[in-house]
Amino acid sequence: MPLSYTDILMRLGAAVVVGAALGLDRELHKKPAGLRTMAMVSLGSAVFMLLIVNHSAPIELAETSRVIQGVITGIGFIGAGTILHRDAEGMVHGLTTAASIWLAAGLGIGCGLALWPIVVVGVGLGLLILALAPVEARLRRRWGA
């Protein structure tokens, strides 16, 4: 059965909010993928899921699985674009941003499927991990890594 406009708006709105929440951290740290990028990734993922769940035919697990696989693969390419390897320094930059993009896509999928407990815990843990950056920097300074 097709979803109501209210339900669609709630799912897509939630996707934008959780993506923007992750993106705000990246934006504040002046990373290449910020608030708008993360919100769009999450929204896009939710839209793709709603295209599958919002029709009158029964939802088949195989269809849903294929859409999720496609989103994950496509987002992998976007995330890869944020990773930089600097041979002279021997360092890799952008992995956290790439992982955040991947998480934003997963949260968007969760919003599209209305899996609210997973979305809430996922965004909460994601924000907690991103908030650990000062702790990580302090440990690097202390141990010289």
SVG drawing of the C-alpha trace seen along z (x, -y; Angstrom):
<svg xmlns="http://www.w3.org/2000/svg" viewBox="-2 -25 60 37">
<polyline fill="none" stroke="black" stroke-width="0.4" points="0.0,0.0 1.4,-3.4 2.6,-5.6 0.8,-8.8 2.4,-12.1 2.9,-12.8 4.9,-9.5 7.0,-10.2 7.7,-13.8 8.6,-12.4 11.0,-9.8 12.7,-12.2 12.9,-15.0 14.5,-12.7 17.0,-11.6 17.9,-15.3 18.2,-15.9 20.5,-13.0 22.7,-13.6 23.0,-17.3 23.9,-16.4 26.8,-14.3 27.7,-16.9 27.8,-19.7 30.7,-18.1 32.6,-17.7 31.7,-21.3 32.9,-22.7 36.2,-20.9 36.5,-22.3 36.4,-18.9 35.6,-18.4 32.2,-16.9 30.1,-18.9 26.5,-19.6 24.9,-19.9 26.8,-16.8 25.9,-14.6 22.3,-15.7 22.0,-15.0 23.6,-11.6 21.2,-10.7 18.2,-12.1 19.2,-10.3 19.5,-7.0 16.1,-7.5 14.5,-8.4 15.9,-5.2 14.4,-3.1 11.1,-4.9 10.9,-4.2 10.9,-0.5 8.6,-0.5 6.1,-3.1 4.2,-1.0 1.2,1.2 2.9,4.5 4.3,6.5 7.8,5.6 10.3,8.4 13.5,8.8 15.5,9.3 14.4,5.9 15.2,4.1 18.5,5.9 19.5,4.9 18.7,1.2 20.7,1.2 23.6,2.9 23.4,0.2 23.4,-2.6 26.3,-1.2 28.4,-0.7 27.6,-4.2 28.4,-5.9 31.7,-4.1 32.7,-6.0 31.7,-9.3 33.6,-8.5 36.7,-7.4 36.8,-10.9 37.3,-12.4 40.4,-10.3 43.8,-11.7 47.1,-9.9 50.2,-12.0 53.3,-9.9 55.7,-12.6 54.1,-12.6 53.1,-8.9 49.7,-9.9 46.1,-9.3 43.5,-12.0 39.8,-11.9 39.0,-8.4 36.7,-9.7 34.8,-11.9 34.5,-8.9 33.2,-6.8 30.8,-9.6 29.4,-9.6 28.9,-5.9 27.1,-6.2 24.9,-9.0 23.9,-6.7 23.1,-3.9 21.1,-6.3 19.2,-7.5 18.3,-3.9 17.1,-3.4 15.0,-6.5 13.5,-5.3 12.6,-2.0 11.4,-3.8 13.8,-1.8 13.8,-4.5 15.7,-2.7 18.6,-1.9 18.6,-5.5 18.6,-7.1 21.3,-4.8 23.4,-5.1 23.4,-8.9 24.1,-9.0 27.0,-6.7 28.3,-8.4 28.2,-11.8 29.9,-10.4 32.7,-9.0 33.2,-12.3 33.3,-14.1 36.3,-12.0 38.6,-13.9 40.1,-16.0 40.8,-12.9 42.5,-11.3 44.6,-14.4 45.7,-14.5 46.7,-10.9 48.7,-11.4 50.5,-14.3 51.2,-12.3 52.5,-9.3 54.1,-11.1 52.1,-9.1"/>
</svg>
